[in-house]
Amino acid sequence: MKLLRTIRLDPSDTFVFEQAAEPGEWAVSGAFVFWNTDPAALEGKARSAFRSGFLGVASLGWSTLAQIVETGEDDRQAAIDTLAKQLVSRFGAPSLADAAAAAEEEFAFAASLCNHPADTLIAVHRTSEPDGIHEAFRTLRPRNGVKPARAFSFFDVEDEPPAEAVDLIGMAERERK
């Protein structure tokens, strides 16, 4: 069986979302988080989560991409149990049994997105329409069977001064003005 796990190709999720999911968490669409919210009123990081986030069930953090992975029934059941507990403690589900049924539905939907080869990446685009929230999913596959690479690679260079200094904080502050 296949399910979705969060994946982080670069650190951008930590800037884009209020809380980024940890890489490797079991993931669901997460649209239910917004069921009692006016999407038009969302701003900033909450708006980013609404538009393009997968929900990591352990942290309730968001991930821009999810990866299709092969798994077994024990992992699937553990993921459902984790989400069910979150639904009770963080979202006010009336009982663990009700939460487990809802979590089962969330993972069944996530599994329905996994009709592609393992290691395929999935992205979501969510919109608010008069009849409710709509989700569109797209797949990103590695060429010629190559697994996805990191968006950025870092390496240490000894005994060389940096070629250029970049002030990321200053750039972000100027962008806000």
ABEGO torsion letter per residue (X at the ends): XBBBBBBBABAAAAAABABBBBBGBBBBAGAAAAAABBAAABBEAAAAAAAABBBBAAAGBBBABBBBBBBBAAAAAAAAAAAAAAAAAAAGBABAAAAAAAAAAAAAAAAAAAABBBGBBBBBBBBBBAAEBBBBBBBBBBBGGBBBBBABBBBBBBGBBBABBBBAAAAAAAAAX
